[in-house]
């Protein structure tokens, strides 16, 4: 299972809020990598209003560590969990 951190981030130019899901474990196994890629794919292909729009993906976290990060829209009335 991939450990992760969920954080709220803000674009300082627009004041827009986003949710960032940061993987906090090494992707040593193919299972972990596949799980991450499947999550990205499902967000790209989802046509459901309950699924947040994918804004971007990085293979580094905000401290430039090798922790993949997924950025999505943030809805203020929904939990990051």
N, C-alpha and C positions, 0 to 999 in steps of 0.2 A: 504494500500500500504506500502511496506517495504522501508524505507529510507536506502540508502547505500552510501558508499564512495568507490571510485576506486583509487587505489594507485599502483605505480610502485615499485617493490621490487627487490633486487639483492642478489643472492647467493654469499657470499663473497669468498667461496672456488673456484667457477668456473667462477665468473663474469657474469653469465647468468642472464638475466632479466626475470621477471615474472609479471603478473598483479594480483592484489589481490582485490577482491570485498568483502567489509566488511559491513555486515548488521548493521545499526545504529538505530535499533528499537527493542523493546522487542517483542518476539514471544509469546504474550499473547493469541493470537487466533489460533485456528486450521488452519484457512485460511493462516496465515503467515507461519506457519510451513510447511503446504502442498506446498505452493508456493516455499519455499526454497528447499524442497526435490524434487519437480518436476524439478527445475532448475538443480540440481545435476544429477538426473536421465537422463535428456535430454542430458547433456554433456557427460555422461558415454556412452550412447547408440548411440550418433550421429556418423554417418559415412559420414560427409560432410566436405570438405576442408575449408568451410567458418566458421566452428565452431572450436574454439580453444580447444586444448587438455586440459583436466582436470588433474592438477598435484596433487592437494590435497584439503582436506576440514578439517577445524578445527571448533569446537564450541566455541572457544575463539579467540579474536583478538590479535594483537601483544602486547597489554598492559595487557593481561590476563583478559579482560572484557568478559562478556557473550554475545559477538556479533559474530555470525557465520561468517566464512571467507572462501571464495572459491579462490583457487589459480589456475591460468591458464597460459599457455604459453603467452608470450608477443611478438607481431610482431611490429618491430620498425616503419613500414610504416602504421600502423593502430592506430586509436584513442583508448584511454581507455574507451571512452563513447560508 
